[in-house]
Amino acid sequence: MAALSKIVSADLAALAFVPLLVLGIHWMRSPATAVRGNALGAIGMVGFVALTLHGRGLWSHPAMWGWLAAGTLIGGFLAARVRMIQMPELVALFNGIGGVASAIVAMLALSSEGGATDSVARLAAFLAVSIGALTFSGSVVAVLKLARVLRPRPVTFPGHGTINTALLTALLAATLLGSFAPYPLVASWSAGALVLALAAGLVAMLRVGGADMPVSISFLNALSGVAAAVAGYALANPVPVAVGALVGAGGLMLTGDMCRAMNRRLGDVLAGRHVSAEPVSADAAAAPPAAPTRRTDAIDRDPVALLRAARRVVIIPGYGMALAQAQPAVRRLYDALMNKGVEVEFGIHPVAGRMPGHMHILLAEVEIPYEKFKELDDINPRLPETDVALVVGANDVVNPAANTVEGTPISGMPVIRADTARAVVVCNLDRCPGYAGVPNPLYDRPNVILCLGDAAETIGRLAAALEADGSGKE
């Protein structure tokens, strides 16, 4: 009884750290307070772990110290070695680790005769196994697609939808039946649910295309939180319930935001279905008359002259900027334009990059002021008044085909209307389609100059040309 009282007291005390997480998340909304918010969240997690170990008397177990040391070393290694370009893969991996951790904890509770004794707690444990394992296998597929080990485009095979439905139905049945099975059979049911969940996550995520990856990562993040919450309920521990619910709710809200930004339904994303383009106004959809596009395989005087004469420039970054590690060159160009008195803003699409906020992270890394970042709804009305829209490694998020061509992965997705600016300079590697595989008619507009090549080099040369104006050099 005393031991139980100690556990309950420690768990209740740990709830005091929940406000630290909430405040930390709030602070992470702005680069000015993000470091402080991240540190506060870390303090909260350390507090949770310490009080949980104390309440259960685990400080004296050598194996516990070994696992803590291993986790600390692996986490520290990843944090120190991962490049910013690999951050989406790391986030997806962490989602998977969170899911599998919840599944393991729930399976241990089910395998113990004293754990998850009542039917409701056992149902929660089975849900944790199912959701956690599905999150893990789905996250592994997401990581492999992001790293291009697997083909980024949707992977389907005959009867894919039927197999996916059958797996999910069987998983639901195993979860419900196992929850009410006699204790000696619970371990077998939980093992079956684990296998079905791993298969369901694998099959489901294979047919999600690369263009939908930001939505997928947000959804997997939400699932990892839900798995933690139900695992906490199965253990009668309020801490993972509270924290998991926080993560799950935040992930679901972010998933909804991502779906709205892409004009997609979550069911269509997970099913790999494309949608038809929504009609737009005649003025917005009308393309300029066909005319030769001004192209430059190397920087000539045209784009430099445009930037010299500009009074307002909007820079639109994309995943190509991340691949080229061009953000330092973008910062240099930003400084050169600002020194000339040019009004500069950044138009950032909600799904630019491979995870929510990817472009914000890269630009904040080179200390570009956060107030310069403008979302899609804010920047589009201002683009017709913009002298130069400078596209840096972006493709799908500025592709006008999203509003004019049906049946593609981006059909109906709101895009940044770079084509409505007075002039467009595109600093992309080549003319190839973007991650969604949809050809971009923007490249053939008469007001567009293509500066093809490595974005770090082309943007750097544009910046150098503008800097030369101030030094008297040509």
Buried (B, 14 or more C-beta within 10 A) or exposed (E): EEEEEBBBEBBEBBBEBBEBBBBBBEBBEEBEBBEBBBEBBEBBBEBBBBBBBBBBEEEEEEEEEEEEEEEEEEEEEEEEEEEBBBBBBBBBBBBBBBBBBBBBBBBBBBBEEEBBEEEEBBBBBBBBBBBBBBBBBBBBBBBBBBEEEBEBBBBEEEEBEEBBEBBBEBBBEBBBBBBEBEEEEBBEBBBBBBBBBBBBBBBBBBBBBBBBBBBBBBBBBBBBBBBBBBBBBBBBBBBBBBBBBBBBBBBBEBBBBBBEBBBBEBEBBBBBBBBEBEEBEEEBEEEEEEEEBBBBEEBEEBBBEBBBEBEBBBBBBBBBBBBBBBBBBBBBBBBBBBEBEBBBBBBBBBBBBBBBBBBBBBBBEBEBBBEBBBEBEEBBEBBEEBBBBBBBBBBBBBBBBBBBBEEBBBBBBBBBBBBBBBBBBBBBBEBEBBBBBBBBBBBBBEBBBBBBBBBBBBBBBBBBBBBEBEEEEE
